Amino acid sequence: MPLITRKQAAEELGVTVQSIYMSIKRGKLTAMEDADGNILINSDTMRDELKKKSAGQRIKRVDQGKVRNSSTDDLIPEYEESRARTEYLKAELLELERKQKEELLVPAEDVKTTWVNIISVARTKVLGIPSKAKQRIPDLDTSAMTCLEDIVREALEELAVTA
């Protein structure tokens, strides 16, 4: 049983090495691994094996005279459709890059960081209201200060629940 490499098998069959990889992956061609971990193919049986396992595939004609493998019709779109999708997505990416360079778009993480900073500053300022009130109105007693602090904390807790 003469064993050959995938490259040698590709040369013998007149196909690309990628084609051999795909045939092995799809189970159309059996590969073996030697003690060193090299992938080898039996050169005596590879042609028969490929013929047997590929014989079940039907080829059918579709519009405009194109030939497509019937088992992949649902999975692989026509070339023109794939190309159009690719071009559309490339255009979308270019549009996003343009908007980002014009500073019309900013990363979501930057927006989140900015909002966290704004909310932290607002919270600190609101919590400082009772002490500022005590500074400006020295006649406030401790019960009035406690009442102000309770009102501020209640307001902040309500805001935290709705956020």
LOLOVEX-624303 format. One record per atom (N, C-alpha, C, O, CB): residue in three letters; y, x, z negated. Coordinates in steps of 0.05 Angstrom, whole numbers, plus 32768, in hexadecimal, padded with zeros to 4 digits. Glycine has a CB too. Layout:
BEGIN
AlaYXZ/...
***
This chain:
BEGIN
Met7FE980118000/Met800080008000/Met801980128000/Met8021801C7FEB/Met80007FEC7FE7/Pro802580178017/Pro803D80288019/Pro80558019800F/Pro805D80048019/Pro804180328036/Leu806180247FFA/Leu807980187FEE/Leu809280277FF9/Leu8093803F7FFB/Leu807880197FCF/Ile80A780178000/Ile80BF8022800A/Ile80D780177FFA/Ile80D580037FED/Ile80C2801C8028/Thr80EE80257FFD/Thr8106801C7FEF/Thr811280047FFD/Thr810B7FFE8014/Thr811A80337FEC/Arg81267FF87FF0/Arg81347FE17FFD/Arg81437FEA8016/Arg81457FDC8029/Arg81477FD47FE9/Lys814E80028015/Lys815D800D802C/Lys814A80118043/Lys8150800B805A/Lys816B80278024/Gln8133801D803E/Gln811F80218053/Gln81158006805F/Gln811180048077/Gln810780318048/Ala81127FF2804D/Ala81097FD88056/Ala811E7FCC8068/Ala81187FBF807C/Ala81037FC5803E/Ala81377FCF8061/Ala814D7FC48071/Ala814D7FD1808D/Ala81517FC480A1/Ala81687FC98063/Glu814A7FEC808E/Glu81497FFA80A7/Glu81327FF180B8/Glu81347FED80D1/Glu8148801980A3/Glu811B7FEE80AC/Glu81037FE580BA/Glu81057FC980C6/Glu80FC7FC480DC/Glu80EB7FE780A8/Leu81127FB880B7/Leu81157F9C80C0/Leu812E7F9880D1/Leu81317F8380DD/Leu81167F8980A8/Gly813F7FAC80D2/Gly81587FAA80E2/Gly816D7F9780D5/Gly817B7F8A80E3/Gly81517FA080FD/Val816E7F9780BB/Val81817F8780AC/Val81917F988099/Val818B7FB08097/Val81737F6F809D/Thr81A47F8D808B/Thr81B37F9C8077/Thr81A47F9D805D/Thr81917F8E8058/Thr81CF7F8F8073/Val81AB7FB1804C/Val819F7FB38032/Val81A67F9A8021/Val81957F918012/Val81AA7FCD8023/Gln81BE7F8F8025/Gln81C67F778017/Gln81B27F60801E/Gln81AC7F50800C/Gln81E37F6F801E/Ser81AA7F5F8037/Ser81977F4A803F/Ser817C7F4D8030/Ser81707F398028/Ser81937F4B805D/Ile81747F65802C/Ile815B7F6A801D/Ile815F7F628000/Ile814D7F557FF4/Ile81537F89801F/Tyr81767F697FF4/Tyr817C7F617FD9/Tyr817A7F437FD6/Tyr816D7F387FC3/Tyr81977F6B7FD0/Met81867F347FE9/Met81877F177FE7/Met816B7F0C7FEC/Met81637EF87FDF/Met819A7F0C7FFC/Ser815B7F187FFD/Ser81407F0E8002/Ser812F7F117FE8/Ser811F7EFF7FE2/Ser81327F1D8019/Ile81337F277FDA/Ile81247F2B7FC1/Ile812E7F177FAC/Ile811E7F0B7F9E/Ile81287F487FB7/Lys81487F137FAB/Lys81547F017F97/Lys814A7EE47F9C/Lys81457ED67F89/Lys81727F027F98/Arg81487EDC7FB5/Arg81407EC17FBC/Arg81227EBD7FBC/Arg81187EA77FC0/Arg814B7EB97FD8/Gly81137ED37FB7/Gly80F67ED17FB5/Gly80E87ED17FD0/Gly80D07ECB7FD1/Gly80EF7EB77FA7/Lys80F67ED97FE5/Lys80EA7EDB7FFF/Lys80DB7EF58003/Lys80CA7EF88015/Lys80FF7ED78015/Leu80E17F087FF3/Leu80D67F237FF5/Leu80CF7F2C7FD9/Leu80DF7F2B7FC7/Leu80E97F378003/Thr80B67F377FD6/Thr80AD7F407FBC/Thr80B47F5D7FB8/Thr80AE7F6E7FCA/Thr808F7F3B7FB8/Ala80C07F647FA2/Ala80C67F807F9C/Ala80B87F887F83/Ala80B27F787F71/Ala80E57F847F99/Met80B27FA27F81/Met80A47FAD7F6A/Met80B57FC47F5E/Met80C67FCF7F6C/Met80887FB87F72/Glu80B17FC97F45/Glu80C07FDF7F38/Glu80AC7FF47F30/Glu80987FEF7F24/Glu80CF7FD47F1F/Asp80B3800E7F38/Asp80A180247F30/Asp80A8802D7F14/Asp80B980227F07/Asp80A4803B7F45/Ala809A80427F0B/Ala809E804C7EF0/Ala80BA80567EEB/Ala80C380567ED4/Ala808980637EEB/Asp80C7805F7F00/Asp80E3806A7EFC/Asp80F880547EFE/Asp8110805A7EFB/Asp80E9807E7F12/Gly80F0803B7F02/Gly810280257F04/Gly810D80207F20/Gly811F800F7F24/Gly8119802A7EF2/Asn8102802D7F34/Asn810A80297F50/Asn80FE80107F5B/Asn80E6800B7F56/Asn810380427F61/Ile810D80017F6A/Ile81037FE87F77/Ile80F77FF07F92/Ile81037FFC7FA3/Ile811A7FD37F7A/Leu80DD7FE87F95/Leu80CF7FEF7FAE/Leu80C37FD67FBA/Leu80BD7FC27FAC/Leu80B980047FA8/Ile80BE7FD77FD5/Ile80B37FC07FE4/Ile809B7FC97FF3/Ile809B7FE07FFE/Ile80C97FB47FF7/Asn80877FB97FF5/Asn806E7FBF8004/Asn80757FBC8021/Asn807A7FA5802B/Asn80577FAC7FFB/Ser80747FD28030/Ser807B7FD1804D/Ser80667FC3805E/Ser806D7FB88073/Ser807F7FED8057/Asp804D7FC28055/Asp80387FB48064/Asp803C7F968064/Asp80377F898078/Asp801D7FBC8059/Thr80447F8B804E/Thr80457F6E804B/Thr80607F62804E/Thr80637F49804E/Thr80397F668031/Met80757F72804F/Met80917F67804E/Met80977F548066/Met80A37F408062/Met80A57F7D804D/Arg808E7F5C807E/Arg80947F4B8095/Arg80867F308093/Arg80937F1B8097/Arg808C7F5980AF/Asp806D7F30808C/Asp805E7F178089/Asp80697F068072/Asp806C7EEE8075/Asp80407F1D8083/Glu80707F13805D/Glu807B7F058046/Glu80957EF7804D/Glu809A7EE08046/Glu80807F18802E/Leu80A77F05805B/Leu80C07EF98063/Leu80BC7EE28077/Leu80CA7ECE8075/Leu80D27F0F8071/Lys80A97EE58089/Lys80A37ECF809C/Lys80997EB7808E/Lys80A27EA08093/Lys808F7ED980B1/Lys80867EBA807C/Lys807A7EA3806D/Lys808F7E95805C/Lys80907E7C805D/Lys80637EAD805C/Lys809E7EA4804D/Lys80B07E98803A/Lys80CA7E8D8048/Lys80D87E7D803C/Lys80B87EAB8025/Ser80CF7E978060/Ser80E77E8D806E/Ser80DF7E778082/Ser80F17E69808C/Ser80F47EA4807D/Ala80C67E738087/Ala80BD7E5F809A/Ala80C37E428092/Ala80C77E3180A3/Ala809F7E61809F/Gly80C47E3D8078/Gly80CA7E22806E/Gly80E67E198072/Gly80EC7E028070/Gly80C37E218051/Gln80F87E2C8078/Gln81147E25807B/Gln81187E198097/Gln810F7E2580AB/Gln81267E3D8077/Arg81257E038098/Arg812B7DF680B2/Arg81487DFD80BA/Arg815A7DFF80A9/Arg81287DD780B1/Ile814C7E0280D3/Ile81667E0680DD/Ile816E7DED80ED/Ile815E7DE480FD/Ile81687E2080EF/Lys81857DE380E8/Lys818D7DCB80F7/Lys81A97DD08103/Lys81B97DDF80FA/Lys818E7DB380E5/Arg81AE7DC18119/Arg81C77DC38126/Arg81DB7DB08119/Arg81D47D998113/Arg81C57DBD8145/Val81F37DB98116/Val82087DA8810C/Val821E7DA78121/Val821C7DB58135/Val82137DB280F0/Asp82327D97811B/Asp82477D938130/Asp82537DAE8139/Asp82537DC1812B/Asp825D7D828124/Gln825C7DAE8151/Gln82687DC58160/Gln82537DDB8165/Gln825B7DF28169/Gln827F7DD08150/Gly823A7DD48164/Gly82257DE7816C/Gly82207DFE8158/Gly82137E12815F/Gly822C7DF38186/Lys82297DFB8140/Lys82257E10812C/Lys82097E0D811F/Lys82007DF6811C/Lys823B7E0F8116/Val81FC7E228118/Val81E27E22810C/Val81E67E2780EE/Val81F37E3B80E6/Val81CF7E368119/Arg81DA7E1680DD/Arg81DC7E1980C0/Arg81C17E1580B4/Arg81B17E0680BE/Arg81F17E0580B4/Asn81BC7E23809F/Asn81A37E208090/Asn81A47E068081/Asn81B77E028071/Asn819E7E39807D/Ser81917DF48084/Ser81927DDA8078/Ser81917DDA805A/Ser819B7DC8804D/Ser817C7DC98083/Ser81857DEF804E/Ser81837DF08031/Ser819D7DF78024/Ser81A17DF3800C/Ser816D7E038029/Thr81B07E018033/Thr81CA7E098027/Thr81E17DF88030/Thr81F87DFE802A/Thr81D07E26802E/Asp81DC7DE38040/Asp81F17DD2804A/Asp82047DC88034/Asp821C7DC78037/Asp81E67DBB8059/Asp81F87DBF801D/Asp82087DB48008/Asp82157DC97FF7/Asp822A7DC47FEA/Asp81F77DA37FF6/Leu820A7DE27FF7/Leu82147DF67FE6/Leu822B7E077FF2/Leu823D7E0F7FE4/Leu81FE7E087FDE/Ile82297E0D800C/Ile823C7E1F8019/Ile824C7E0F802D/Ile82417E048040/Ile822D7E368026/Pro82677E0F8029/Pro82777E00803D/Pro82797E108057/Pro82727E288058/Pro82937DFB8031/Glu82837E03806B/Glu82877E118085/Glu829A7E288081/Glu82AA7E28806E/Glu82927DFD809A/Tyr82997E3B8093/Tyr82AA7E538091/Tyr82C77E4C8091/Tyr82D77E568081/Tyr82A37E6780A8/Glu82CF7E3A80A3/Glu82EB7E3380A5/Glu82F57E26808C/Glu830C7E2A8083/Glu82EF7E2080BD/Glu82E47E15807F/Glu82EC7E088066/Glu82EE7E1C8050/Glu83017E1B8040/Glu82D77DF2805F/Ser82DC7E2F804F/Ser82DD7E44803A/Ser82F67E55803E/Ser83047E5C802B/Ser82C57E56803B/Arg82FC7E5B8057/Arg83137E6C805D/Arg832D7E5D8055/Arg833F7E68804A/Arg83147E73807B/Ala832E7E43805C/Ala83457E338055/Ala83497E318037/Ala83607E33802D/Ala83437E168061/Arg83337E2E8028/Arg83357E2D800B/Arg83407E478000/Arg83517E487FEF/Arg831A7E267FFE/Thr83357E5D800A/Thr833D7E788002/Thr835B7E7C8007/Thr83697E867FF6/Thr832D7E8D8010/Glu83647E75801F/Glu83807E788026/Glu83927E678014/Glu83A77E70800B/Glu83857E728043/Tyr83897E4F800E/Tyr83987E3D7FFD/Tyr839B7E497FE1/Tyr83B17E497FD6/Tyr838B7E217FFC/Leu83857E537FD6/Leu83857E5E7FBB/Leu83967E777FBA/Leu83A47E7C7FA6/Leu83697E647FB2/Lys83957E877FCF/Lys83A67E9F7FD0/Lys83C37E987FD0/Lys83D47EA47FC3/Lys839F7EB07FE9/Ala83CA7E837FE0/Ala83E67E797FE1/Ala83EF7E6F7FC5/Ala84057E747FBD/Ala83E97E637FF6/Glu83DD7E617FB8/Glu83E37E577F9D/Glu83E97E6E7F8A/Glu83FC7E6D7F7A/Glu83CC7E467F92/Leu83D87E837F8B/Leu83DC7E9A7F7A/Leu83F77EA87F80/Leu84057EB07F6E/Leu83C57EAE7F7D/Leu83FD7EAB7F99/Leu84167EB77FA1/Leu842E7EA77F97/Leu84427EB27F8E/Leu84187EBB7FBF/Glu842B7E8D7F98/Glu84407E7B7F8F/Glu84447E7E7F70/Glu845B7E7F7F67/Glu843A7E5D7F95/Leu842E7E807F62/Leu84307E857F45/Leu843D7EA07F3E/Leu844E7EA27F2C/Leu84147E837F38/Glu84357EB47F4D/Glu84417ECF7F49/Glu845F7ECE7F4F/Glu846F7EDA7F40/Glu84337EE47F5B/Arg84677EC07F64/Arg84837EBE7F6B/Arg84937EB17F55/Arg84A87EBA7F4C/Arg84877EAF7F86/Lys84887E9A7F4B/Lys84967E8C7F35/Lys84977E9C7F1C/Lys84AB7E9B7F0D/Lys84877E717F30/Gln84837EAC7F17/Gln84837EBD7EFF/Gln84987ED37F02/Gln84A67ED97EEF/Gln84677ECA7EFB/Lys849B7EDE7F1A/Lys84AF7EF37F1E/Lys84CB7EE77F1D/Lys84DE7EF57F14/Lys84AB7F017F39/Glu84CE7ECF7F25/Glu84E87EC27F23/Glu84EE7EB77F07/Glu85027EAB7F02/Glu84EA7EAB7F37/Glu84DB7EBC7EF5/Glu84DC7EB37ED9/Glu84DD7E957ED7/Glu84EA7E8A7EC4/Glu84F47EC07ECC/Leu84D17E877EE9/Leu84CE7E6A7EE7/Leu84B57E637ED7/Leu84B27E4D7ECC/Leu84CD7E5D7F03/Leu84A27E767ED6/Leu848A7E737EC6/Leu84887E8A7EB2/Leu84907EA07EB7/Leu84707E737ED8/Val847F7E837E9A/Val847B7E977E85/Val845F7E947E7A/Val84547E7E7E7B/Val84907E957E6F/Pro84537EA97E70/Pro84387EA77E65/Pro84387E947E4D/Pro844B7E937E3D/Pro842E7EC37E5D/Ala84227E857E4A/Ala841F7E727E35/Ala84217E7F7E19/Ala842B7E747E06/Ala84057E637E37/Glu84177E987E17/Glu84187EA67DFE/Glu84347EAC7DF5/Glu843B7EAB7DDE/Glu84087EC07E00/Asp84467EB27E09/Asp84627EB77E03/Asp846F7E9D7DF8/Asp847F7E9E7DE6/Asp84717EC17E1C/Val84697E877E05/Val84747E6D7DFC/Val846B7E677DE0/Val847B7E5E7DCF/Val846B7E567E0F/Lys84517E6B7DDA/Lys84467E667DC0/Lys84547E777DAB/Lys845B7E6D7D96/Lys84287E6B7DC0/Thr84577E917DB0/Thr84647EA37D9E/Thr84807E9B7D98/Thr84897E9B7D81/Thr84637EC07DA9/Thr848F7E937DAD/Thr84AB7E8B7DA9/Thr84AC7E727D98/Thr84BD7E717D86/Thr84B87E867DC4/Trp849B7E5E7D9D/Trp849B7E467D8D/Trp84947E4B7D70/Trp849F7E3F7D5E/Trp84897E317D99/Val84817E5C7D6B/Val84797E637D50/Val84917E6F7D41/Val84967E697D2A/Val84617E767D50/Asn849F7E817D4F/Asn84B77E8D7D43/Asn84CC7E787D3C/Asn84D87E797D27/Asn84C27EA37D55/Ile84D27E667D4F/Ile84E67E517D4B/Ile84DF7E407D34/Ile84F07E3A7D23/Ile84E97E407D65/Ile84C57E377D32/Ile84BD7E267D1D/Ile84BD7E347D02/Ile84C47E287CEE/Ile84A07E1B7D23/Ser84B67E4E7D02/Ser84B77E5D7CE8/Ser84D47E5F7CDE/Ser84D97E5C7CC6/Ser84AB7E797CEC/Val84E67E657CF0/Val85027E677CE7/Val850C7E4C7CDD/Val851A7E4A7CC9/Val85147E717CFF/Ala85067E367CEC/Ala850E7E1B7CE3/Ala85037E147CC8/Ala85117E097CB7/Ala85067E067CF8/Arg84E97E1B7CC3/Arg84DC7E157CA9/Arg84EA7E247C93/Arg84F07E197C7E/Arg84BE7E1D7CAB/Thr84F07E3D7C98/Thr84FE7E4E7C84/Thr85197E427C7D/Thr85217E407C65/Thr85007E6B7C8D/Lys85287E3A7C91/Lys85437E2F7C8D/Lys85417E157C7D/Lys85517E107C6B/Lys85517E2A7CA8/Val852E7E047C84/Val852B7DEA7C76/Val85237DEE7C59/Val852D7DE17C47/Val85177DD87C84/Leu85117E017C54/Leu85097E077C38/Leu85207E137C28/Leu85207E117C10/Leu84F27E1B7C38/Gly85347E1F7C35/Gly854B7E2A7C27/Gly85617E167C20/Gly85747E1D7C13/Gly85577E3F7C38/Ile855E7DFD7C29/Ile85727DE87C24/Ile85777DE47C06/Ile858E7DE47BFE/Ile856A7DCE7C31/Pro85637DE17BF5/Pro85687DDC7BD9/Pro85787DF37BCC/Pro858A7DEE7BBC/Pro854E7DD97BCA/Ser85717E0C7BD2/Ser85807E227BC5/Ser859D7E247BCF/Ser85AF7E2A7BC0/Ser85727E3D7BCB/Lys85A17E1E7BE9/Lys85BD7E1D7BF3/Lys85CC7E067BE6/Lys85E47E097BE1/Lys85BD7E1A7C12/Ala85BF7DF07BE2/Ala85CC7DD97BD5/Ala85D47DE17BB9/Ala85EA7DDA7BB0/Ala85B97DC17BD5/Lys85C37DF07BAB/Lys85CA7DF97B8F/Lys85E27E0C7B8F/Lys85F27E0B7B7D/Lys85B17E077B82/Gln85E37E1D7BA4/Gln85FA7E307BA6/Gln86147E217BAA/Gln86297E287B9F/Gln85F57E447BBC/Arg86137E0D7BBB/Arg862C7DFE7BC3/Arg86337DE97BAE/Arg864A7DE27BAB/Arg86287DF17BDE/Ile861F7DDE7BA1/Ile86247DCA7B8C/Ile86187DD47B72/Ile86017DCD7B6C/Ile86187DAD7B95/Pro86277DE47B63/Pro861C7DF07B4B/Pro86157DDB7B35/Pro86067DE27B22/Pro86307E037B40/Asp861F7DC37B37/Asp86197DAF7B23/Asp85FE7DA37B25/Asp85F67D937B13/Asp862E7D9A7B24/Leu85EF7DA97B39/Leu85D47D9D7B3D/Leu85C17DA67B26/Leu85C07DBE7B20/Leu85C87DA47B59/Asp85B47D947B1A/Asp85A27D9B7B04/Asp85867DA17B10/Asp85827D9D7B28/Asp85A07D857AEF/Thr85737DA97B00/Thr85597DB17B09/Thr85497D997B15/Thr85397D9D7B27/Thr85497DBD7AF2/Ser854D7D817B0A/Ser853F7D6A7B15/Ser85497D637B31/Ser85397D5C7B42/Ser85437D517B02/Ala85637D677B36/Ala856D7D627B51/Ala85637D777B64/Ala855C7D717B7B/Ala858C7D637B51/Met85617D907B5B/Met85567DA67B6C/Met85387DA17B72/Met852F7DA57B89/Met85597DC17B5E/Thr85297D987B5E/Thr850D7D927B62/Thr850A7D7B7B76/Thr84F87D7B7B87/Thr84FF7D8B7B48/Cys851B7D677B74/Cys851A7D507B86/Cys85207D597BA3/Cys85137D517BB6/Cys852F7D3B7B7E/Leu85347D6B7BA6/Leu853B7D757BC1/Leu85237D857BCD/Leu851C7D817BE4/Leu85547D877BC0/Glu85177D967BBC/Glu85007DA67BC6/Glu84E97D947BCE/Glu84DC7D997BE2/Glu84F77DB97BB0/Asp84E47D7F7BBF/Asp84CF7D6C7BC5/Asp84D47D5E7BE0/Asp84C27D5A7BF0/Asp84CB7D577BAF/Ile84ED7D567BE4/Ile84F47D487BFD/Ile84F17D5B7C15/Ile84E67D527C2A/Ile85127D3E7BFC/Val84F97D747C12/Val84F77D877C28/Val84D97D8C7C2E/Val84D17D8C7C45/Val85057DA27C21/Arg84C97D917C19/Arg84AD7D977C1E/Arg849E7D7E7C2A/Arg848D7D827C3B/Arg849F7D9E7C03/Glu84A57D677C21/Glu849A7D4E7C2C/Glu84A07D4C7C4A/Glu848F7D457C5A/Glu84A47D357C1D/Ala84B97D517C51/Ala84C17D507C6D/Ala84B17D657C7E/Ala84A87D5E7C94/Ala84DF7D557C70/Leu84AE7D7D7C74/Leu849F7D927C82/Leu84827D8B7C85/Leu84757D907C99/Leu84A27DAD7C74/Glu84767D7F7C70/Glu845A7D777C71/Glu84567D617C86/Glu84427D617C95/Glu84507D6D7C56/Glu84697D4E7C88/Glu84677D397C9C/Glu84697D447CB8/Glu845B7D3C7CCA/Glu847D7D247C97/Leu847B7D577CBB/Leu847D7D647CD5/Leu84647D747CDD/Leu845B7D747CF4/Leu84957D777CD5/Ala84577D817CC9/Ala843F7D907CCE/Ala84287D7D7CD6/Ala84177D857CE6/Ala84377DA07CB5/Val84277D657CCB/Val84127D527CD1/Val84147D487CED/Val84007D447CFB/Val84127D3B7CBD/Thr842D7D437CF6/Thr84317D387D11/Thr842F7D4D7D27/Thr842D7D467D3E/Thr844C7D2B7D12/Ala84307D667D20/Ala842F7D7C7D34/Ala84147D817D3E/Ala84107D927D4F/Ala843A7D957D28/
***
